[in-house]
Amino acid sequence: MGPEAAKTYPGKQLVRTPQVGDAAIRAKYEADYGRRGKGYFFGAFIPATGQAFTAPYERRTGENWVCFLEQVDQWEPCQGKRVLAITDNLGSHLGTDAQLFSAEHAHWEFVFTPKYAPYLNLIEPWWKILRSLALKGRRFETFEQICTAVEAATDYWNHHRHPFQWGHRRRHLHHRQPGIAQTPTAVAITR
């Protein structure tokens, strides 16, 4: 996930505007250019159980990628088990460091998604949920504050986890009133 900058992340809360006479004053949003630090997050996700692991890094390099893979290898749900890693075709994921890691860890298998098809990676919809939990509606002064928020959101997710199903979103169903848009009942009228 990233790059994530220390800035204001707008939320979806309704803002009440003060009334002057009959006209409403326009709601104002302070400009925030967010040049206070940035970084990236690597993440591992187990869709069958819903467990997640995230780690912040200043840059997306092959060295940081392998460091993250080592952390995932030591992560409790992955210890001693076969790991199927679905990744995109980022240069750091395909580099020499990553290939050496793959050769040293026989229980890891890497599957690369086709280019321009991020929707095939199951972690992408989870990143959207994590951004909503950690960043939405908040202002950050430093990248360390973002790291703390993402760590807290990941912990929250892991305490309330559930199996993650791809493409199944909780949709709000609008209930229709009975009788609207239904075929009229035929009534025989006799005189």
C-alpha positions, 0 to 999 in steps of 0.5 A: 500500500502506498505511497502514503503521505502524512496529510489529511485524509478526508472522511465521509461525515456530513458537515453542517454549514452555518446558516446566515439568513436564508442562504447557507454558507459554503463548507470550507476545507483547509488545503493540506499539501502533505509534505511531511513524510511518506512511506510504503506498507507491505502486507500479507493476508490469509483469506481463509482465516482473515489474518493480516500482517503489515509492515512499514518501509520508507522505500519499495526496494528489493532489500525491503521486500526480502526483509518483509518476506523474512518477517512473514516467514517468521509470522505465526500462521506461516511457520513451517507451512507451504506459502503461496504468495500472490504478488504483482509484477513490481520490479522489487518483487522480481529482482535478484534478492527475491529470487534468492529468497525463493531459492532458499525457502522451498516452501514458498511459491510465488504467483504473479498476477497478469499486468494491469489486473490488480483485482486478481490479487486478494489483498487489494480489496483488503487494502481498501478496508485497511485505508478506511480503518486507519486513515479515513477522516484523520490528519497525520503530521508524521509518517510515524503517526500513519504507521501507528494508525495502520498497526492499530487498524491491523490489530483491530482487523485481526481481533475481529477477523473473518474469512474473506470472500473475494467479490462479496461485499456487504450491500445495503438493500433498499427495502421497497414498500409493498405494492410499489412496482408490482403487477396489479391484481386483476379484479373481476367487476360484475354488474 
